[in-house]
Amino acid sequence: MRRGFFVPTVAALGFAFLYLPIISLVIFSFNSNRLVTVWAGFSTQSYVNMVQDPQLLPAAWLSIQIAAVSASLATVLGTLCAVALVRFRRFWGRTLLSGMATAPLVMPDVIIGLSLLLLFVTMESMFGWPAGRGMLTIIIAHTTFCMAYVTVVVQSRLSDFDLSLEEAAMDLGATPLRVFFDITLPIIAPALVSGWLLSFTLSLDDLVIASFVAGPGSSTLPMVIFSKIRLGVSPEVNALAAIMIGIVALGVLVAAIMQMRRRPA
């Protein structure tokens, strides 16, 4: 009896610890008081102020663009790296490639950001490219560390891949390229989608690396929010966070409904 009471209690406390701050953030986004910790009545003025803010929405749009491009490039490069590591087990430099592909997973963001900053400064002085720091350098930096996560996800999926499917297709006359697009790609598609979503989230959430490689006029949303909360959290930040939470919750709900419909009756 005690064991049956203990597990639900611990689970409830854990979920409360995770989600009560999020719920309070959404509630206080409708606060009419400029002090977000003091409730003064219901109001949607913070959402109006958020739309009129000259920094929040441009920074959010820039972060979405960077995250989408970085995730797409990281998915392509990470998939190629995973295929090379799984399918071509013996080639010169395989150990080095495997180590370099997984190093960003355990390396501190400060080290990655500083090393990329030094790289960009050196390249600019030697080749004149990239000219300054901005959106391009952030995309390169985010692609670099997001590629490691895609490589691990796709590599785990390819490790359990049934090669007899590809062999049967080639026995029937399919070319290697046709086998990849008709057999391999559809099977590993869930891993590709997972890697892309993970990369998109990591890029959208990154603050440390972007702070090193960003330049004037290329402040991402985490950078803008971090600069604002130094003077206290504003209701506009709460409003934007509430909208992002709503979008994520809607996506999770749609995915859950689609998954339930695909289950056999």
C-alpha positions in Angstrom: 0.0 0.0 0.0 2.8 2.4 0.9 4.6 1.6 -2.3 1.5 2.2 -4.4 1.1 5.6 -2.7 4.8 6.6 -3.0 5.1 6.2 -6.8 2.2 8.4 -7.8 3.2 11.0 -5.2 6.8 11.2 -6.5 5.5 11.4 -10.1 3.1 14.2 -9.2 5.8 16.2 -7.5 8.1 15.7 -10.5 5.5 16.9 -13.0 4.6 19.8 -10.7 8.3 20.8 -10.5 8.5 20.7 -14.3 5.3 22.3 -15.4 4.2 24.7 -12.6 6.8 27.3 -13.7 5.5 27.0 -17.3 1.9 27.4 -16.2 2.7 30.4 -14.0 4.6 32.0 -16.9 1.5 31.6 -19.2 -0.8 33.0 -16.5 1.4 36.0 -15.8 1.6 36.8 -19.5 -1.9 38.1 -19.1 -1.0 40.3 -16.1 -1.8 44.0 -16.4 1.0 44.9 -14.1 4.5 45.7 -15.4 5.9 43.7 -12.4 5.4 40.1 -13.6 5.5 38.7 -10.1 2.6 40.8 -8.8 -0.9 40.0 -10.2 -3.0 43.1 -10.9 -5.7 41.8 -13.1 -6.3 40.2 -16.5 -5.0 42.0 -19.6 -3.7 41.3 -23.1 -1.7 44.4 -23.3 1.6 42.5 -23.0 0.7 40.7 -26.3 0.1 44.1 -28.0 3.3 45.4 -26.6 5.1 42.3 -27.8 3.9 42.8 -31.4 5.1 46.5 -31.3 8.5 45.6 -29.7 11.3 46.5 -32.2 13.5 43.7 -31.0 11.5 40.6 -30.0 9.8 39.7 -33.3 12.7 40.4 -35.6 15.0 38.4 -33.3 12.4 35.5 -33.2 12.2 35.5 -37.0 16.0 35.6 -37.3 16.2 32.6 -34.9 13.6 30.6 -36.8 15.5 31.2 -40.1 18.8 30.3 -38.6 17.4 27.2 -36.9 15.6 26.0 -40.1 18.7 26.4 -42.3 21.1 25.0 -39.7 18.9 21.9 -39.0 18.6 21.2 -42.8 22.3 21.4 -43.4 23.1 19.4 -40.2 20.6 16.7 -41.3 22.3 16.3 -44.7 25.8 16.3 -43.4 25.1 14.2 -40.4 23.3 11.6 -42.5 26.3 11.4 -44.9 28.6 11.0 -41.9 26.5 8.3 -40.3 26.3 6.4 -43.6 30.1 6.5 -43.9 30.6 5.3 -40.4 28.1 2.4 -40.6 28.5 1.2 -44.2 32.2 1.8 -44.7 33.7 0.3 -41.6 37.3 0.3 -42.8 38.8 3.4 -44.4 41.6 5.7 -43.6 40.6 8.3 -40.9 37.5 6.5 -39.7 38.5 6.8 -36.1 39.3 10.4 -36.5 36.0 11.1 -38.2 34.1 9.2 -35.5 35.8 11.2 -32.8 35.3 14.5 -34.5 31.6 13.7 -35.1 30.9 13.0 -31.5 33.2 15.6 -29.9 30.7 18.5 -29.9 28.4 16.3 -27.8 30.7 16.5 -24.8 32.6 19.7 -25.5 31.4 22.8 -23.5 29.6 25.4 -25.6 32.1 28.1 -24.4 35.0 26.1 -26.0 33.0 25.6 -29.3 32.0 29.2 -29.5 35.5 30.5 -28.8 37.2 28.2 -31.2 34.7 29.1 -34.0 35.2 32.8 -33.3 39.0 32.4 -33.7 38.4 30.4 -36.8 36.2 33.0 -38.4 38.6 35.9 -37.5 41.5 34.0 -39.0 39.6 33.1 -42.1 38.5 36.7 -42.6 42.1 38.0 -42.2 43.5 35.4 -44.6 40.7 35.0 -47.2 38.4 37.9 -46.6 35.5 35.4 -45.9 33.3 35.4 -44.0 33.1 39.2 -44.2 32.2 40.1 -40.6 30.1 38.1 -38.3 26.3 37.7 -38.6 23.7 35.3 -39.7 26.1 33.3 -41.9 28.6 32.6 -39.1 25.8 31.6 -36.7 24.4 29.2 -39.3 27.9 27.6 -39.8 28.4 27.4 -36.0 25.0 25.8 -35.4 25.4 23.4 -38.2 28.7 22.3 -36.8 27.5 21.2 -33.4 24.0 20.1 -34.6 25.5 17.7 -37.1 26.9 15.6 -34.2 23.5 15.0 -32.8 22.1 14.0 -36.3 25.0 11.7 -36.8 24.3 9.8 -33.5 20.6 9.5 -34.2 20.9 8.3 -37.8 23.9 6.1 -36.9 21.8 4.2 -34.3 19.1 3.7 -36.9 21.4 2.4 -39.6 23.1 0.0 -37.1 19.8 -2.0 -36.9 19.1 -1.7 -40.7 18.3 -5.0 -42.5 20.7 -5.1 -45.4 18.8 -7.9 -47.0 16.2 -5.4 -48.2 18.8 -3.5 -50.2 20.4 -6.7 -51.5 17.0 -8.0 -52.7 16.3 -4.7 -54.5 19.7 -4.8 -56.2 19.1 -8.4 -57.2 16.0 -7.2 -58.9 18.0 -4.7 -61.0 17.8 -1.5 -58.9 20.8 0.8 -59.0 22.5 1.9 -55.7 21.0 5.3 -56.1 17.5 4.0 -56.6 17.9 1.6 -53.7 18.9 4.5 -51.4 15.9 6.7 -52.3 13.3 3.9 -52.5 14.5 1.6 -49.7 17.0 3.2 -47.4 15.7 6.7 -47.2 12.0 5.8 -46.3 13.2 3.4 -43.6 15.5 5.9 -41.9 13.1 8.8 -42.4 11.9 8.8 -38.8 15.5 9.2 -37.7 16.0 12.1 -40.1 12.9 13.8 -38.9 14.0 13.3 -35.2 17.5 14.6 -36.0 16.1 17.7 -37.8 13.7 18.5 -35.0 16.4 18.1 -32.4 18.8 20.3 -34.4 16.1 22.9 -34.9 15.4 23.0 -31.1 19.1 23.2 -30.2 19.7 26.0 -32.7 16.7 27.9 -31.6 17.7 27.5 -27.9 21.4 28.3 -28.2 22.7 31.3 -26.5 26.4 30.8 -25.7 27.7 29.8 -29.1 25.6 32.5 -30.9 26.9 35.1 -28.5 30.5 34.4 -29.7 29.9 34.3 -33.5 27.1 36.9 -33.8 27.7 40.4 -34.9 25.9 43.7 -34.9 22.3 43.4 -36.1 22.2 39.6 -35.8 21.0 39.1 -32.3 19.0 35.9 -31.9 16.0 35.5 -29.7 17.8 34.0 -26.7 20.4 36.8 -26.9 17.6 39.5 -26.8 15.8 37.8 -24.0 19.0 37.4 -22.0 19.7 41.1 -22.4 16.2 42.0 -21.3 16.1 39.9 -18.2 19.1 41.6 -16.8 16.7 44.4 -15.8 14.0 42.0 -14.9 11.6 39.8 -16.9 9.1 42.0 -18.9 5.5 40.9 -19.7 6.4 41.0 -23.4 8.9 38.2 -22.8 6.3 36.2 -21.0 3.8 36.8 -23.8 6.3 35.5 -26.5 7.2 32.5 -24.3 3.5 31.7 -23.9 3.0 31.8 -27.7 5.9 29.5 -28.2 4.6 27.1 -25.5 1.2 27.1 -27.3 2.8 26.3 -30.6 4.9 23.4 -29.1 1.8 22.1 -27.3 -0.3 22.2 -30.4 2.4 20.3 -32.3 2.7 17.6 -29.6 -1.1 17.2 -29.6 -1.3 16.9 -33.4 1.5 14.3 -33.3 -0.2 12.3 -30.6 -3.5 12.3 -32.5 -1.8 11.1 -35.7 0.0 8.4 -33.8 -3.2 7.2 -32.2 -4.9 7.0 -35.6 -2.1 4.9 -37.0 -2.5 2.3 -34.3 -4.3 -0.8 -35.5 -7.8 -1.2 -34.0 
